């Protein structure tokens, strides 16, 4: 699984296609010439862009080599293990508070604190 943005894809080409599609139609300025970004092809390791001048003329072709990152999004099993860790921390805090209350409660002398 490979990640592009906030989604995971089953293949490298799928992830790179998602990255490339986010750039299609963008206008960039290169040396004073405005160009529209298009995608010519996508492979497992590269994206080939075409940069077509807005004023007309021959497009530039640029190949960018990329290695998509492995999918790092949280899954349901990740969320479950994190939630159990949170529950255990809350239970430990509750247990310590009960223990502290019982110790302090037994060590105090029962009196009316001056209210007679």
N, C-alpha and C positions, 0 to 999 in steps of 0.2 A: 504494500500500500504506500502511496506517495501523496504528499500534501501540496495543495496550491490554494493559498488564501485560507479560508475557513472550511475547506472541504477536502476529503481524501478520495483518491482515484486508484483503481486497481493496477494501472500501468503507468510507466514513466511518460509515455506519449500522451496519455490522457491528462496527466497533471500539467505537462508543458502546453498542451492545447488550451487548457483553461487559462494559463498564464498569458498565452499569446492572444486569446480572444479578448482579454481585458484591455489590450493595447490597440486593437483594430479601430480605425476611425480617428485616432488621436492625431492632432496636428502638431508637428514639431518644426522648429526653425533651425536650419542647418546652413551656416554661412550666408545668412540673409535671405535664404530661399525657404518658403513655407512648404512643408511636405506632409502628405497624409500617409499614415502607417497602415499597411496591409500585411497579411500573412500569406506567404507562398506555400510553405510546407512545414511540417512538424515531424520530427523523428524522436526516438527515445532519448537522444542526447543534445538535440539542437533545434532551434527555431530559425527559419529563413524568413526575414521581413522584406517587404518591398516598400520603398519610400518614394511615392509619386508626387512630383511637384504640382502645387495648385495651379501655377501659371502654365502648365503643360511642359512637356519635354520628356526625356528618357528617365525612367525610374531608377533609383539606386537599389541594389540588392545587398542585404547584409545578413550574414549568418551568425547567430549568437549561440555559443555552446553553453549549455546549462546542465547541471546535475540536480534533479528535483530532490527535495528533502523527504526523508521517510515520514510517514504520517505520525504526528505526535499529539493528536487530539485525544481528549479523554473519552473512554468508552464506559459502558454501564458497569463493567467489572471494576474499573478504576474508581468510579464514583461510589460503588458499594464499599470498597476497601477504605476509602477516605471517610465515608460516613460512619463506619464502624470505629475508626480511630477517634473520631470526634465524640461518639457515644462513650467510648472508654474513658476519654479525658473528663467528660462531664460526670461519669459515675465515680471516678477517682476523686474529683473535687467534692462531690456530694458526700462521699464516704469520709473524707478528711474533715469536712465541716461537721458531720454527725459525731465523729470521734472528738473533735475539739469541744463541741457543746457538751458532750458527756463528761469530759475531763474537767472543764471549767465549772460545770454545774455541780459536780460532786465535791470539788475542792472549796466551794463557797460555803460559808456558814449560813444557816437559815436564820435570818433575823428580819426585823421589820425596818431596818435602816433608819432608826431614829423615829419612826412613826409609832407613837404609843397612844 
